[in-house]
Amino acid sequence: MATPRLDGMPRPPLVPPGPELDARARTRYARHLLLPGIGELGQRRLAAARVLLVGAGGLGSPAGIYLAAAGVGTLGLVDDDVVDLTNLQRQVLHRVEDVGRPKVVSGRDGLARVNDGVEVITHAVRLTPENALGILADYDVVIDGADNFPTRALVSQACARLGLPHVWASVHRFDAQASVWWAGVGPCYHCVFPSMPAPDQVPSCAVGGVLGATVGTIGSLLAVEALKLITGVGEPLVGRLLVHDGLAQSWVELPVRAEPTCPVCSPTADPVRPLGTTGFASGEAPAVDPVVATSPRPEVSVHEVEALLAHGARLVDVREPGEREVVRIPGAEHIPLAEVLDPTTPFGDEVVLVHCKSGARSARAVDALRARGVDARDVRGGILAWVAEIDPSLPTY
C-alpha cells in the first residue's frame, strides 16, 4: 500500500528495497513480515534506509530505539552534548554509567544493544549553516528532536533545500505537537511557524520541566512516521499538525498548508540564500534588542554575593517557581522574569543582584532594569555557578 499524497494519488515508498533477507533476519522481523503493506519487501526497504536523528536526547532516544529494533539499516546521530544526570529521567537511550560521555557515543552503544546489525554514524557536532547540508544530504529521512528553535529552523531549511521529509515534534511539559514537513509535497516548518518566539515565551524543559513518558510517546510517534515514509504504508502527517494534551490524554489534528510566499520552500524562495537567515516573519533574522546592544552589563561572581547582601544589596531570582522547588540561593527574592520586564514592577535605589539558572534570563533582566535606571548586576553563572563554587551539596537541574 503506497503512501497517499495530498492530491489523493498514491506515493511510492521512499527507499528502494535492499538485498534478500536471510533466515535469521526473517525470524527476527517476522512480526513485520506479517503486516499488510510491509512484508518482506518493506523490511528490505528498512534495511536499505538511512535515517538521521537530530538530537540523541528525549525525542531521539525512543525514536532511535524503535528504528533500530525495526531494522533500519543506517542511523545517524547528531549531537554535541554530553550525558547529564538530569537527562536520565527521559533520555532512555542512555544509562547511569554514561553520565559525562558524549551523547552520540553513548547513543551508538545503546542502539547497538538493541540491534547490533544497524550501522550507527555519529556526528559529534552542533548543526550549523555551514555543515547542515553536508550532513543531511547522506540520509533519506530526518527526524528532528532538537530542543531549540534555531536548530529546528535550520533543519527545516536544509531539508527543504535537499527535498527531504522532515519528521518533527516539540514537547513542552505535558503537551506536544508533531508533523511531517516536506517541501514540494506539503508545507515546511517555516510555512506554519514563520517566526521564532522570544527566549522567555517558551521555556525549555530545563526551565519548565517535561514529563518523560510524554517524550517517550511522541518519540515513538516520530519513529512510526519515518517507518511509514520508508515503506510507503499508511498516511503520513504531511499537511497535518497533531496536537497532544497529555493531561487530558487528547489528540487534535489541525490541517496546515504550504505558504505560497514562504521564503524557504515556495517557488519564489532563493535557492542559494545562506541557511540560517530565512524563515522569520520579516524574512530576516530578528532585530537586536537595542537595550541589550547599548547598555553595559556589570557582573558579580557568586563569591561576591554574600558581601554585597551584607551591604544592603537585593538578590532577585528571575526563574520560574518550579525551578525554585529544585534549588535556591538562600536569601534570594523570587520575581519571575516576566514581572521584572514589566515596567510597573517597583524597584528602589538599592543594588539589585539578578540570577537565573545559568545567565541568559538574568542578563536580559539586568539590561531591562538598567535601562530604567536601576543599579542591577548580573550574578555570573547563576544558580549552577552557586552550586558548583559555593555549595556542591545542593542539587542541580
Contacts in CASP RR format, 6 or more apart in sequence:
PFRMAT RR
TARGET T0000
AUTHOR 0000-0000-0000
METHOD contacts of the structure
MODEL  1
MATPRLDGMPRPPLVPPGPELDARARTRYARHLLLPGIGELGQRRLAAAR
VLLVGAGGLGSPAGIYLAAAGVGTLGLVDDDVVDLTNLQRQVLHRVEDVG
RPKVVSGRDGLARVNDGVEVITHAVRLTPENALGILADYDVVIDGADNFP
TRALVSQACARLGLPHVWASVHRFDAQASVWWAGVGPCYHCVFPSMPAPD
QVPSCAVGGVLGATVGTIGSLLAVEALKLITGVGEPLVGRLLVHDGLAQS
WVELPVRAEPTCPVCSPTADPVRPLGTTGFASGEAPAVDPVVATSPRPEV
SVHEVEALLAHGARLVDVREPGEREVVRIPGAEHIPLAEVLDPTTPFGDE
VVLVHCKSGARSARAVDALRARGVDARDVRGGILAWVAEIDPSLPTY
1 36 0 8 1.000
1 37 0 8 1.000
1 232 0 8 1.000
1 233 0 8 1.000
1 234 0 8 1.000
2 10 0 8 1.000
2 11 0 8 1.000
2 12 0 8 1.000
2 13 0 8 1.000
2 232 0 8 1.000
3 10 0 8 1.000
3 11 0 8 1.000
3 12 0 8 1.000
3 13 0 8 1.000
3 228 0 8 1.000
3 229 0 8 1.000
3 232 0 8 1.000
3 233 0 8 1.000
3 234 0 8 1.000
3 235 0 8 1.000
3 236 0 8 1.000
4 10 0 8 1.000
4 11 0 8 1.000
4 234 0 8 1.000
4 235 0 8 1.000
5 11 0 8 1.000
5 185 0 8 1.000
6 185 0 8 1.000
6 186 0 8 1.000
6 238 0 8 1.000
6 239 0 8 1.000
11 185 0 8 1.000
11 232 0 8 1.000
12 232 0 8 1.000
13 42 0 8 1.000
13 45 0 8 1.000
13 230 0 8 1.000
13 231 0 8 1.000
13 232 0 8 1.000
14 45 0 8 1.000
14 49 0 8 1.000
14 140 0 8 1.000
14 141 0 8 1.000
14 165 0 8 1.000
14 229 0 8 1.000
14 230 0 8 1.000
14 232 0 8 1.000
15 45 0 8 1.000
15 46 0 8 1.000
15 48 0 8 1.000
15 49 0 8 1.000
15 140 0 8 1.000
15 230 0 8 1.000
15 231 0 8 1.000
16 45 0 8 1.000
16 48 0 8 1.000
17 41 0 8 1.000
17 42 0 8 1.000
17 44 0 8 1.000
17 45 0 8 1.000
17 48 0 8 1.000
18 44 0 8 1.000
18 45 0 8 1.000
18 47 0 8 1.000
18 48 0 8 1.000
19 44 0 8 1.000
19 47 0 8 1.000
20 44 0 8 1.000
21 29 0 8 1.000
21 40 0 8 1.000
21 43 0 8 1.000
21 44 0 8 1.000
21 47 0 8 1.000
25 43 0 8 1.000
25 47 0 8 1.000
26 33 0 8 1.000
26 40 0 8 1.000
29 43 0 8 1.000
29 70 0 8 1.000
29 71 0 8 1.000
32 38 0 8 1.000
32 39 0 8 1.000
32 42 0 8 1.000
32 43 0 8 1.000
32 46 0 8 1.000
32 70 0 8 1.000
33 39 0 8 1.000
33 40 0 8 1.000
33 43 0 8 1.000
35 233 0 8 1.000
37 231 0 8 1.000
37 232 0 8 1.000
37 233 0 8 1.000
38 231 0 8 1.000
38 233 0 8 1.000
42 230 0 8 1.000
42 231 0 8 1.000
43 71 0 8 1.000
45 230 0 8 1.000
45 231 0 8 1.000
46 70 0 8 1.000
46 71 0 8 1.000
46 72 0 8 1.000
46 73 0 8 1.000
46 227 0 8 1.000
46 230 0 8 1.000
46 231 0 8 1.000
47 71 0 8 1.000
47 72 0 8 1.000
47 73 0 8 1.000
48 73 0 8 1.000
49 72 0 8 1.000
49 73 0 8 1.000
49 74 0 8 1.000
49 140 0 8 1.000
49 141 0 8 1.000
49 230 0 8 1.000
50 73 0 8 1.000
50 74 0 8 1.000
50 75 0 8 1.000
50 76 0 8 1.000
50 138 0 8 1.000
50 139 0 8 1.000
50 140 0 8 1.000
50 141 0 8 1.000
51 67 0 8 1.000
51 72 0 8 1.000
51 74 0 8 1.000
51 75 0 8 1.000
51 76 0 8 1.000
51 139 0 8 1.000
51 140 0 8 1.000
51 141 0 8 1.000
51 142 0 8 1.000
51 143 0 8 1.000
51 226 0 8 1.000
51 230 0 8 1.000
52 75 0 8 1.000
52 76 0 8 1.000
52 78 0 8 1.000
52 135 0 8 1.000
52 136 0 8 1.000
52 138 0 8 1.000
52 139 0 8 1.000
52 141 0 8 1.000
52 142 0 8 1.000
52 143 0 8 1.000
53 60 0 8 1.000
53 63 0 8 1.000
53 64 0 8 1.000
53 67 0 8 1.000
53 75 0 8 1.000
53 76 0 8 1.000
53 77 0 8 1.000
53 78 0 8 1.000
53 143 0 8 1.000
53 145 0 8 1.000
54 78 0 8 1.000
54 127 0 8 1.000
54 142 0 8 1.000
54 143 0 8 1.000
54 144 0 8 1.000
54 145 0 8 1.000
54 146 0 8 1.000
54 151 0 8 1.000
54 155 0 8 1.000
55 77 0 8 1.000
55 78 0 8 1.000
55 79 0 8 1.000
55 103 0 8 1.000
55 145 0 8 1.000
55 146 0 8 1.000
55 147 0 8 1.000
56 77 0 8 1.000
56 78 0 8 1.000
56 79 0 8 1.000
56 81 0 8 1.000
56 91 0 8 1.000
56 93 0 8 1.000
56 103 0 8 1.000
56 104 0 8 1.000
56 106 0 8 1.000
56 107 0 8 1.000
57 79 0 8 1.000
57 87 0 8 1.000
57 90 0 8 1.000
57 91 0 8 1.000
57 93 0 8 1.000
57 94 0 8 1.000
57 103 0 8 1.000
57 145 0 8 1.000
57 147 0 8 1.000
58 87 0 8 1.000
58 90 0 8 1.000
58 91 0 8 1.000
58 92 0 8 1.000
58 145 0 8 1.000
58 212 0 8 1.000
58 215 0 8 1.000
58 216 0 8 1.000
58 219 0 8 1.000
59 143 0 8 1.000
59 145 0 8 1.000
59 169 0 8 1.000
59 171 0 8 1.000
59 215 0 8 1.000
59 216 0 8 1.000
59 218 0 8 1.000
59 219 0 8 1.000
59 222 0 8 1.000
60 93 0 8 1.000
60 143 0 8 1.000
60 145 0 8 1.000
60 219 0 8 1.000
60 222 0 8 1.000
61 90 0 8 1.000
61 91 0 8 1.000
61 92 0 8 1.000
61 93 0 8 1.000
61 94 0 8 1.000
61 107 0 8 1.000
61 216 0 8 1.000
61 219 0 8 1.000
62 92 0 8 1.000
62 215 0 8 1.000
62 216 0 8 1.000
62 219 0 8 1.000
62 220 0 8 1.000
62 223 0 8 1.000
63 143 0 8 1.000
63 145 0 8 1.000
63 219 0 8 1.000
63 220 0 8 1.000
63 222 0 8 1.000
63 223 0 8 1.000
63 226 0 8 1.000
64 75 0 8 1.000
64 93 0 8 1.000
64 111 0 8 1.000
64 143 0 8 1.000
64 223 0 8 1.000
65 92 0 8 1.000
65 93 0 8 1.000
65 111 0 8 1.000
65 114 0 8 1.000
66 220 0 8 1.000
66 223 0 8 1.000
66 224 0 8 1.000
67 75 0 8 1.000
67 223 0 8 1.000
67 226 0 8 1.000
67 227 0 8 1.000
68 75 0 8 1.000
68 111 0 8 1.000
68 114 0 8 1.000
68 115 0 8 1.000
68 118 0 8 1.000
69 114 0 8 1.000
69 115 0 8 1.000
70 223 0 8 1.000
70 227 0 8 1.000
71 115 0 8 1.000
71 117 0 8 1.000
71 118 0 8 1.000
72 118 0 8 1.000
72 226 0 8 1.000
72 227 0 8 1.000
72 230 0 8 1.000
73 117 0 8 1.000
73 118 0 8 1.000
73 119 0 8 1.000
74 118 0 8 1.000
74 119 0 8 1.000
74 120 0 8 1.000
74 121 0 8 1.000
74 139 0 8 1.000
75 111 0 8 1.000
75 118 0 8 1.000
75 119 0 8 1.000
75 120 0 8 1.000
75 121 0 8 1.000
76 120 0 8 1.000
76 121 0 8 1.000
76 122 0 8 1.000
76 123 0 8 1.000
76 139 0 8 1.000
77 103 0 8 1.000
77 104 0 8 1.000
77 107 0 8 1.000
77 108 0 8 1.000
77 120 0 8 1.000
77 121 0 8 1.000
77 122 0 8 1.000
77 123 0 8 1.000
78 104 0 8 1.000
78 123 0 8 1.000
78 125 0 8 1.000
78 127 0 8 1.000
78 135 0 8 1.000
79 102 0 8 1.000
79 103 0 8 1.000
79 104 0 8 1.000
79 123 0 8 1.000
79 124 0 8 1.000
80 124 0 8 1.000
80 125 0 8 1.000
80 126 0 8 1.000
81 102 0 8 1.000
81 103 0 8 1.000
82 100 0 8 1.000
82 101 0 8 1.000
82 102 0 8 1.000
82 103 0 8 1.000
83 91 0 8 1.000
83 94 0 8 1.000
83 98 0 8 1.000
83 99 0 8 1.000
83 100 0 8 1.000
83 101 0 8 1.000
83 102 0 8 1.000
83 103 0 8 1.000
83 106 0 8 1.000
84 99 0 8 1.000
84 100 0 8 1.000
85 99 0 8 1.000
86 206 0 8 1.000
86 396 0 8 1.000
86 397 0 8 1.000
87 94 0 8 1.000
88 94 0 8 1.000
88 95 0 8 1.000
88 96 0 8 1.000
88 99 0 8 1.000
89 212 0 8 1.000
90 210 0 8 1.000
90 211 0 8 1.000
90 212 0 8 1.000
90 215 0 8 1.000
90 216 0 8 1.000
91 103 0 8 1.000
92 216 0 8 1.000
93 106 0 8 1.000
93 107 0 8 1.000
93 110 0 8 1.000
93 111 0 8 1.000
94 101 0 8 1.000
94 103 0 8 1.000
94 106 0 8 1.000
94 107 0 8 1.000
94 110 0 8 1.000
95 106 0 8 1.000
98 106 0 8 1.000
98 107 0 8 1.000
98 109 0 8 1.000
102 124 0 8 1.000
104 122 0 8 1.000
104 123 0 8 1.000
104 124 0 8 1.000
105 122 0 8 1.000
105 124 0 8 1.000
107 120 0 8 1.000
108 120 0 8 1.000
108 122 0 8 1.000
111 118 0 8 1.000
111 120 0 8 1.000
112 118 0 8 1.000
112 120 0 8 1.000
121 138 0 8 1.000
123 135 0 8 1.000
125 131 0 8 1.000
125 135 0 8 1.000
126 151 0 8 1.000
127 135 0 8 1.000
127 146 0 8 1.000
127 151 0 8 1.000
127 154 0 8 1.000
127 155 0 8 1.000
127 158 0 8 1.000
128 154 0 8 1.000
129 154 0 8 1.000
129 274 0 8 1.000
129 275 0 8 1.000
129 276 0 8 1.000
129 277 0 8 1.000
132 154 0 8 1.000
132 155 0 8 1.000
132 157 0 8 1.000
132 158 0 8 1.000
132 275 0 8 1.000
133 158 0 8 1.000
133 161 0 8 1.000
133 162 0 8 1.000
133 275 0 8 1.000
136 142 0 8 1.000
136 155 0 8 1.000
136 158 0 8 1.000
136 159 0 8 1.000
136 162 0 8 1.000
136 164 0 8 1.000
137 162 0 8 1.000
139 164 0 8 1.000
140 164 0 8 1.000
140 230 0 8 1.000
141 164 0 8 1.000
141 165 0 8 1.000
141 167 0 8 1.000
141 226 0 8 1.000
141 229 0 8 1.000
141 230 0 8 1.000
142 155 0 8 1.000
142 158 0 8 1.000
142 159 0 8 1.000
142 164 0 8 1.000
142 165 0 8 1.000
142 166 0 8 1.000
142 167 0 8 1.000
143 167 0 8 1.000
143 168 0 8 1.000
143 222 0 8 1.000
143 223 0 8 1.000
143 226 0 8 1.000
144 151 0 8 1.000
144 152 0 8 1.000
144 155 0 8 1.000
144 156 0 8 1.000
144 166 0 8 1.000
144 167 0 8 1.000
144 168 0 8 1.000
144 169 0 8 1.000
145 168 0 8 1.000
145 169 0 8 1.000
145 222 0 8 1.000
146 152 0 8 1.000
146 155 0 8 1.000
147 204 0 8 1.000
147 205 0 8 1.000
148 204 0 8 1.000
149 196 0 8 1.000
149 197 0 8 1.000
149 202 0 8 1.000
150 196 0 8 1.000
150 276 0 8 1.000
152 168 0 8 1.000
152 170 0 8 1.000
152 189 0 8 1.000
153 189 0 8 1.000
153 190 0 8 1.000
153 196 0 8 1.000
153 276 0 8 1.000
153 279 0 8 1.000
154 275 0 8 1.000
154 276 0 8 1.000
155 166 0 8 1.000
155 168 0 8 1.000
155 189 0 8 1.000
156 166 0 8 1.000
156 168 0 8 1.000
156 181 0 8 1.000
156 188 0 8 1.000
156 189 0 8 1.000
156 190 0 8 1.000
156 264 0 8 1.000
157 190 0 8 1.000
157 264 0 8 1.000
157 275 0 8 1.000
157 276 0 8 1.000
157 278 0 8 1.000
157 279 0 8 1.000
158 164 0 8 1.000
158 275 0 8 1.000
159 165 0 8 1.000
159 166 0 8 1.000
159 181 0 8 1.000
159 182 0 8 1.000
159 183 0 8 1.000
159 188 0 8 1.000
160 166 0 8 1.000
160 181 0 8 1.000
160 183 0 8 1.000
160 188 0 8 1.000
160 190 0 8 1.000
160 264 0 8 1.000
160 265 0 8 1.000
160 269 0 8 1.000
161 271 0 8 1.000
161 275 0 8 1.000
163 182 0 8 1.000
163 183 0 8 1.000
163 184 0 8 1.000
164 182 0 8 1.000
165 180 0 8 1.000
165 181 0 8 1.000
165 182 0 8 1.000
165 185 0 8 1.000
165 229 0 8 1.000
165 236 0 8 1.000
165 238 0 8 1.000
166 180 0 8 1.000
166 181 0 8 1.000
166 182 0 8 1.000
166 188 0 8 1.000
166 189 0 8 1.000
167 180 0 8 1.000
167 222 0 8 1.000
167 225 0 8 1.000
167 226 0 8 1.000
167 229 0 8 1.000
168 178 0 8 1.000
168 179 0 8 1.000
168 180 0 8 1.000
168 181 0 8 1.000
168 189 0 8 1.000
168 222 0 8 1.000
169 176 0 8 1.000
169 177 0 8 1.000
169 178 0 8 1.000
169 179 0 8 1.000
169 218 0 8 1.000
169 219 0 8 1.000
169 221 0 8 1.000
169 222 0 8 1.000
170 176 0 8 1.000
170 177 0 8 1.000
170 178 0 8 1.000
171 205 0 8 1.000
171 210 0 8 1.000
171 214 0 8 1.000
171 215 0 8 1.000
171 218 0 8 1.000
172 202 0 8 1.000
172 203 0 8 1.000
172 205 0 8 1.000
172 208 0 8 1.000
172 210 0 8 1.000
173 205 0 8 1.000
173 208 0 8 1.000
173 209 0 8 1.000
173 210 0 8 1.000
173 211 0 8 1.000
174 211 0 8 1.000
174 214 0 8 1.000
174 245 0 8 1.000
174 246 0 8 1.000
174 247 0 8 1.000
175 214 0 8 1.000
175 243 0 8 1.000
175 244 0 8 1.000
175 245 0 8 1.000
175 246 0 8 1.000
175 247 0 8 1.000
176 214 0 8 1.000
176 217 0 8 1.000
176 218 0 8 1.000
176 243 0 8 1.000
176 244 0 8 1.000
176 246 0 8 1.000
177 241 0 8 1.000
177 242 0 8 1.000
177 243 0 8 1.000
177 244 0 8 1.000
178 218 0 8 1.000
178 221 0 8 1.000
178 222 0 8 1.000
178 225 0 8 1.000
178 237 0 8 1.000
178 241 0 8 1.000
178 242 0 8 1.000
178 244 0 8 1.000
179 192 0 8 1.000
179 237 0 8 1.000
179 238 0 8 1.000
179 239 0 8 1.000
179 240 0 8 1.000
179 241 0 8 1.000
179 242 0 8 1.000
179 256 0 8 1.000
180 225 0 8 1.000
180 229 0 8 1.000
180 236 0 8 1.000
180 237 0 8 1.000
180 238 0 8 1.000
180 239 0 8 1.000
181 187 0 8 1.000
181 188 0 8 1.000
181 189 0 8 1.000
181 191 0 8 1.000
181 192 0 8 1.000
181 238 0 8 1.000
182 188 0 8 1.000
182 238 0 8 1.000
183 258 0 8 1.000
183 264 0 8 1.000
183 265 0 8 1.000
184 258 0 8 1.000
184 265 0 8 1.000
185 238 0 8 1.000
186 238 0 8 1.000
186 239 0 8 1.000
186 257 0 8 1.000
186 258 0 8 1.000
187 239 0 8 1.000
187 256 0 8 1.000
187 257 0 8 1.000
187 258 0 8 1.000
187 259 0 8 1.000
187 262 0 8 1.000
187 265 0 8 1.000
188 258 0 8 1.000
188 262 0 8 1.000
188 264 0 8 1.000
188 265 0 8 1.000
189 264 0 8 1.000
190 259 0 8 1.000
190 262 0 8 1.000
190 263 0 8 1.000
190 264 0 8 1.000
190 265 0 8 1.000
190 278 0 8 1.000
190 279 0 8 1.000
191 256 0 8 1.000
191 257 0 8 1.000
191 258 0 8 1.000
191 259 0 8 1.000
191 262 0 8 1.000
191 264 0 8 1.000
191 265 0 8 1.000
192 241 0 8 1.000
192 256 0 8 1.000
192 259 0 8 1.000
194 259 0 8 1.000
194 262 0 8 1.000
194 279 0 8 1.000
194 280 0 8 1.000
194 281 0 8 1.000
195 279 0 8 1.000
195 280 0 8 1.000
195 281 0 8 1.000
195 282 0 8 1.000
195 286 0 8 1.000
196 280 0 8 1.000
196 286 0 8 1.000
199 360 0 8 1.000
199 361 0 8 1.000
199 364 0 8 1.000
200 337 0 8 1.000
200 338 0 8 1.000
200 341 0 8 1.000
200 361 0 8 1.000
200 364 0 8 1.000
203 209 0 8 1.000
203 320 0 8 1.000
206 357 0 8 1.000
206 397 0 8 1.000
207 319 0 8 1.000
207 320 0 8 1.000
207 323 0 8 1.000
207 357 0 8 1.000
208 320 0 8 1.000
208 322 0 8 1.000
208 323 0 8 1.000
209 322 0 8 1.000
211 246 0 8 1.000
214 244 0 8 1.000
214 246 0 8 1.000
217 244 0 8 1.000
218 244 0 8 1.000
221 242 0 8 1.000
225 236 0 8 1.000
225 237 0 8 1.000
227 233 0 8 1.000
228 234 0 8 1.000
228 235 0 8 1.000
228 236 0 8 1.000
229 236 0 8 1.000
239 255 0 8 1.000
239 256 0 8 1.000
239 257 0 8 1.000
240 253 0 8 1.000
240 254 0 8 1.000
240 255 0 8 1.000
240 256 0 8 1.000
241 253 0 8 1.000
241 254 0 8 1.000
241 255 0 8 1.000
241 256 0 8 1.000
242 251 0 8 1.000
242 252 0 8 1.000
242 253 0 8 1.000
242 254 0 8 1.000
243 251 0 8 1.000
243 252 0 8 1.000
243 253 0 8 1.000
243 254 0 8 1.000
244 250 0 8 1.000
244 251 0 8 1.000
244 252 0 8 1.000
245 251 0 8 1.000
245 252 0 8 1.000
258 265 0 8 1.000
258 266 0 8 1.000
259 266 0 8 1.000
260 266 0 8 1.000
261 268 0 8 1.000
262 269 0 8 1.000
262 279 0 8 1.000
263 269 0 8 1.000
263 270 0 8 1.000
263 273 0 8 1.000
263 278 0 8 1.000
263 279 0 8 1.000
263 283 0 8 1.000
264 278 0 8 1.000
264 279 0 8 1.000
269 278 0 8 1.000
270 278 0 8 1.000
276 285 0 8 1.000
277 284 0 8 1.000
277 285 0 8 1.000
280 286 0 8 1.000
289 367 0 8 1.000
291 367 0 8 1.000
291 368 0 8 1.000
291 371 0 8 1.000
292 363 0 8 1.000
292 364 0 8 1.000
292 367 0 8 1.000
295 367 0 8 1.000
295 370 0 8 1.000
295 371 0 8 1.000
296 370 0 8 1.000
297 363 0 8 1.000
297 366 0 8 1.000
297 367 0 8 1.000
297 370 0 8 1.000
297 378 0 8 1.000
298 366 0 8 1.000
298 377 0 8 1.000
298 378 0 8 1.000
299 377 0 8 1.000
299 378 0 8 1.000
299 379 0 8 1.000
299 380 0 8 1.000
300 308 0 8 1.000
300 353 0 8 1.000
300 377 0 8 1.000
300 378 0 8 1.000
300 379 0 8 1.000
300 380 0 8 1.000
301 379 0 8 1.000
301 380 0 8 1.000
301 385 0 8 1.000
301 389 0 8 1.000
302 379 0 8 1.000
302 380 0 8 1.000
302 381 0 8 1.000
302 382 0 8 1.000
302 385 0 8 1.000
302 386 0 8 1.000
302 389 0 8 1.000
302 390 0 8 1.000
303 389 0 8 1.000
303 390 0 8 1.000
305 315 0 8 1.000
305 329 0 8 1.000
305 353 0 8 1.000
305 379 0 8 1.000
305 386 0 8 1.000
308 351 0 8 1.000
308 353 0 8 1.000
309 315 0 8 1.000
309 331 0 8 1.000
309 353 0 8 1.000
311 351 0 8 1.000
312 350 0 8 1.000
312 351 0 8 1.000
313 350 0 8 1.000
313 351 0 8 1.000
313 352 0 8 1.000
313 353 0 8 1.000
314 333 0 8 1.000
314 350 0 8 1.000
314 351 0 8 1.000
314 352 0 8 1.000
314 353 0 8 1.000
315 329 0 8 1.000
315 331 0 8 1.000
315 332 0 8 1.000
315 333 0 8 1.000
315 353 0 8 1.000
315 355 0 8 1.000
315 379 0 8 1.000
316 332 0 8 1.000
316 333 0 8 1.000
316 334 0 8 1.000
316 335 0 8 1.000
316 340 0 8 1.000
316 352 0 8 1.000
316 353 0 8 1.000
316 354 0 8 1.000
316 355 0 8 1.000
316 365 0 8 1.000
317 324 0 8 1.000
317 328 0 8 1.000
317 329 0 8 1.000
317 332 0 8 1.000
317 333 0 8 1.000
317 334 0 8 1.000
317 335 0 8 1.000
317 355 0 8 1.000
317 356 0 8 1.000
317 383 0 8 1.000
318 335 0 8 1.000
318 336 0 8 1.000
318 337 0 8 1.000
318 340 0 8 1.000
318 354 0 8 1.000
318 355 0 8 1.000
318 356 0 8 1.000
318 361 0 8 1.000
318 362 0 8 1.000
318 365 0 8 1.000
319 334 0 8 1.000
319 336 0 8 1.000
319 337 0 8 1.000
319 356 0 8 1.000
319 357 0 8 1.000
319 361 0 8 1.000
319 383 0 8 1.000
320 336 0 8 1.000
321 334 0 8 1.000
321 336 0 8 1.000
323 357 0 8 1.000
323 383 0 8 1.000
323 397 0 8 1.000
324 334 0 8 1.000
326 395 0 8 1.000
326 396 0 8 1.000
326 397 0 8 1.000
327 383 0 8 1.000
327 387 0 8 1.000
327 394 0 8 1.000
327 395 0 8 1.000
327 396 0 8 1.000
327 397 0 8 1.000
328 383 0 8 1.000
329 355 0 8 1.000
329 383 0 8 1.000
329 386 0 8 1.000
332 355 0 8 1.000
335 345 0 8 1.000
337 356 0 8 1.000
337 361 0 8 1.000
337 364 0 8 1.000
337 365 0 8 1.000
339 345 0 8 1.000
340 354 0 8 1.000
340 365 0 8 1.000
340 368 0 8 1.000
340 369 0 8 1.000
341 364 0 8 1.000
341 365 0 8 1.000
341 368 0 8 1.000
343 372 0 8 1.000
347 369 0 8 1.000
347 372 0 8 1.000
347 374 0 8 1.000
348 374 0 8 1.000
349 375 0 8 1.000
350 375 0 8 1.000
351 375 0 8 1.000
351 376 0 8 1.000
351 377 0 8 1.000
352 369 0 8 1.000
352 374 0 8 1.000
352 375 0 8 1.000
352 376 0 8 1.000
352 377 0 8 1.000
353 376 0 8 1.000
353 377 0 8 1.000
353 379 0 8 1.000
354 362 0 8 1.000
354 365 0 8 1.000
354 366 0 8 1.000
354 369 0 8 1.000
354 376 0 8 1.000
354 377 0 8 1.000
354 378 0 8 1.000
354 379 0 8 1.000
355 362 0 8 1.000
355 378 0 8 1.000
355 379 0 8 1.000
355 381 0 8 1.000
355 382 0 8 1.000
355 383 0 8 1.000
355 386 0 8 1.000
356 362 0 8 1.000
356 365 0 8 1.000
356 382 0 8 1.000
356 383 0 8 1.000
357 382 0 8 1.000
357 383 0 8 1.000
357 384 0 8 1.000
357 397 0 8 1.000
358 381 0 8 1.000
358 382 0 8 1.000
358 383 0 8 1.000
358 384 0 8 1.000
358 385 0 8 1.000
359 378 0 8 1.000
359 379 0 8 1.000
359 380 0 8 1.000
359 381 0 8 1.000
359 382 0 8 1.000
362 378 0 8 1.000
362 379 0 8 1.000
362 382 0 8 1.000
363 378 0 8 1.000
365 376 0 8 1.000
366 376 0 8 1.000
366 377 0 8 1.000
366 378 0 8 1.000
369 376 0 8 1.000
370 376 0 8 1.000
379 385 0 8 1.000
379 386 0 8 1.000
383 396 0 8 1.000
384 396 0 8 1.000
386 394 0 8 1.000
387 394 0 8 1.000
387 395 0 8 1.000
387 396 0 8 1.000
END
